[in-house]
Amino acid sequence: MEKNNDTKERIIQTAARLFQQQGYNATGLNQIVKESSAPKGSLYYYFPNGKEELGVAAVRLIQDNIEYRIRSYLAKEKNAVQAVQALIRATAQAVIRMEWINFCTVSLIALETNQKSEPLREACHEANAAWARAFADKLLDSGFVKEQAEELGILIQIIVDGALINSLSLNDTRPLHIAAERIPALLQSGMQKN
């Protein structure tokens, strides 16, 4: 017999994938139930407040997956510049192979829901803030002062997310490669201000 948590996790993972592939508004609850192979009543059992509550859980799953990926890649290199470049280049390779692209950004969800759902807007904000903190933590470990590390962490997050979206829309990884090439100048200019 399947554990209850397995069903709940399957629903969340399916919702996260579908919200990123086709959008929050275009994804119906019936499709989520069908594609997750969950029993019909389970969605409202686990998410009694409906789609918005499920959406927040999906964004948190995406946040955790991406934060883990960011921190793992950054930990592989001692040098912050090289670590960020390695992460961006790995992202470009994932785009080419279409790996983990379903868990790469919350931008589509944020754009669709920011004026319609405060809980979803806040969840998307928290996700982006967590990813920026991961970059900032790496910069702090590399000798940047706290304020500068936090500002650059936000900027790196914006650059990576924007380059990823552009690479996907162009079906070309050049924007990610440009971002990786420009990161050293960005971080060196930040270090000079200290």
C-alpha positions as CSV (number, residue, x, y, z in Angstrom):
1,M,0.0,0.0,0.0
2,E,1.3,3.4,-0.9
3,K,2.2,5.9,1.8
4,N,0.1,9.1,2.0
5,N,3.2,11.2,1.6
6,D,4.1,9.5,-1.6
7,T,0.8,10.5,-3.1
8,K,1.1,14.1,-1.8
9,E,4.7,14.4,-3.2
10,R,3.6,13.0,-6.6
11,I,0.8,15.6,-6.8
12,I,3.2,18.4,-5.9
13,Q,5.8,17.2,-8.4
14,T,3.3,16.9,-11.2
15,A,1.8,20.3,-10.4
16,A,5.3,21.9,-10.4
17,R,6.1,20.3,-13.8
18,L,2.9,21.3,-15.4
19,F,2.9,24.8,-14.0
20,Q,6.3,25.3,-15.5
21,Q,5.5,23.6,-18.8
22,Q,2.2,25.1,-19.6
23,G,1.6,27.8,-17.0
24,Y,-0.4,28.0,-13.8
25,N,-3.6,29.2,-15.3
26,A,-3.6,26.7,-18.2
27,T,-3.1,23.7,-15.8
28,G,-6.3,22.2,-14.4
29,L,-6.7,20.2,-11.2
30,N,-8.1,17.3,-13.2
31,Q,-5.0,17.1,-15.3
32,I,-2.8,17.2,-12.2
33,V,-4.8,14.3,-10.6
34,K,-4.7,12.3,-13.9
35,E,-1.0,12.8,-14.6
36,S,0.0,12.1,-11.0
37,S,-2.1,8.9,-10.9
38,A,-3.5,10.1,-7.5
39,P,-6.8,9.0,-6.2
40,K,-9.5,11.5,-7.1
41,G,-10.2,12.9,-3.7
42,S,-6.6,13.1,-2.6
43,L,-5.9,16.5,-4.1
44,Y,-8.5,18.2,-1.8
45,Y,-7.5,16.0,1.1
46,Y,-3.9,17.3,0.9
47,F,-4.8,20.8,-0.4
48,P,-8.2,21.7,1.1
49,N,-7.8,25.3,0.0
50,G,-7.4,24.2,-3.7
51,K,-5.1,25.1,-6.5
52,E,-3.5,28.2,-4.9
53,E,-2.4,26.1,-1.9
54,L,-1.0,23.4,-4.3
55,G,0.7,26.2,-6.3
56,V,2.5,27.4,-3.2
57,A,3.6,23.9,-2.4
58,A,4.8,23.5,-6.0
59,V,6.8,26.7,-5.9
60,R,8.4,25.6,-2.6
61,L,9.4,22.3,-4.2
62,I,11.0,24.2,-7.1
63,Q,12.7,26.5,-4.7
64,D,14.2,23.6,-2.7
65,N,15.4,21.8,-5.9
66,I,17.0,24.8,-7.4
67,E,18.6,26.0,-4.2
68,Y,20.1,22.5,-3.7
69,R,21.4,22.6,-7.2
70,I,22.9,26.1,-6.8
71,R,24.6,25.3,-3.5
72,S,25.9,22.0,-4.8
73,Y,27.5,23.5,-7.8
74,L,28.9,26.4,-5.9
75,A,30.5,24.1,-3.3
76,K,32.5,22.3,-6.0
77,E,34.7,25.3,-6.6
78,K,36.6,27.3,-3.9
79,N,36.8,30.4,-6.1
80,A,33.4,32.2,-6.2
81,V,33.9,33.4,-9.8
82,Q,34.7,30.0,-11.1
83,A,31.9,28.4,-9.1
84,V,29.3,30.8,-10.5
85,Q,30.6,30.3,-14.0
86,A,30.5,26.5,-13.6
87,L,26.9,26.7,-12.5
88,I,25.9,28.8,-15.5
89,R,27.7,26.5,-17.9
90,A,26.1,23.4,-16.3
91,T,22.7,25.2,-16.8
92,A,23.6,25.7,-20.5
93,Q,24.4,22.0,-20.8
94,A,21.1,21.1,-19.1
95,V,19.2,23.3,-21.6
96,I,20.9,21.5,-24.5
97,R,20.0,18.1,-23.0
98,M,16.6,19.4,-21.7
99,E,17.4,18.1,-18.2
100,W,15.8,19.5,-15.1
101,I,14.4,22.3,-17.1
102,N,11.1,21.7,-15.4
103,F,12.7,22.8,-12.2
104,C,14.7,25.8,-13.3
105,T,12.7,29.0,-12.5
106,V,9.5,30.3,-11.1
107,S,9.3,33.2,-13.5
108,L,6.3,32.0,-15.5
109,I,4.3,31.3,-12.3
110,A,5.3,34.7,-10.9
111,L,4.3,36.5,-14.1
112,E,0.9,34.8,-14.2
113,T,0.0,35.1,-10.6
114,N,1.7,38.2,-9.1
115,Q,-1.5,40.4,-9.2
116,K,-4.0,37.6,-8.6
117,S,-2.6,35.7,-5.7
118,E,-0.6,37.1,-2.8
119,P,0.4,33.7,-1.4
120,L,1.8,32.7,-4.8
121,R,3.5,36.1,-5.3
122,E,5.2,35.7,-1.9
123,A,6.2,32.1,-2.6
124,C,7.9,33.2,-5.8
125,H,9.6,36.0,-4.1
126,E,10.9,33.7,-1.4
127,A,12.2,31.3,-4.0
128,N,14.2,34.0,-5.8
129,A,15.4,35.4,-2.5
130,A,16.6,31.9,-1.4
131,W,18.6,31.5,-4.7
132,A,20.1,35.0,-4.3
133,R,21.1,34.1,-0.7
134,A,22.9,31.0,-2.0
135,F,25.0,33.1,-4.3
136,A,25.6,35.7,-1.6
137,D,26.7,33.0,0.9
138,K,29.4,31.9,-1.6
139,L,30.6,35.5,-2.1
140,L,30.7,35.9,1.7
141,D,32.9,32.8,1.9
142,S,35.1,34.4,-0.7
143,G,35.8,37.6,1.2
144,F,33.1,39.9,0.0
145,V,31.5,42.1,2.7
146,K,27.9,41.3,3.7
147,E,26.1,44.2,2.0
148,Q,28.1,43.8,-1.3
149,A,27.6,40.0,-1.2
150,E,23.9,40.4,-0.8
151,E,23.6,42.9,-3.6
152,L,25.7,40.8,-6.0
153,G,23.8,37.7,-5.0
154,I,20.6,39.3,-6.1
155,L,22.2,40.6,-9.3
156,I,23.7,37.1,-10.1
157,Q,20.2,35.5,-9.6
158,I,18.7,38.1,-12.0
159,I,21.4,37.5,-14.6
160,V,21.1,33.7,-14.4
161,D,17.3,33.6,-14.5
162,G,17.2,36.1,-17.4
163,A,19.9,34.3,-19.3
164,L,18.1,31.0,-18.8
165,I,14.7,32.4,-20.0
166,N,16.4,34.0,-23.0
167,S,18.2,30.7,-23.8
168,L,15.0,28.8,-23.7
169,S,13.1,31.3,-25.8
170,L,15.9,31.5,-28.4
171,N,16.5,27.7,-28.2
172,D,20.2,28.8,-28.0
173,T,22.5,28.7,-25.0
174,R,24.4,31.8,-26.1
175,P,22.8,34.1,-23.5
176,L,23.9,31.7,-20.7
177,H,27.5,31.6,-22.2
178,I,27.5,35.4,-22.3
179,A,26.4,35.5,-18.7
180,A,29.2,33.1,-17.7
181,E,31.8,35.2,-19.5
182,R,30.7,38.4,-17.9
183,I,30.5,37.2,-14.3
184,P,34.2,37.7,-13.6
185,A,34.0,41.4,-14.5
186,L,30.9,41.9,-12.4
187,L,32.4,40.2,-9.4
188,Q,35.8,41.9,-9.8
189,S,34.1,45.3,-9.9
190,G,32.1,44.4,-6.8
191,M,35.3,43.4,-5.0
192,Q,37.0,46.7,-5.9
193,K,34.3,48.7,-4.1
194,N,35.1,47.1,-0.8
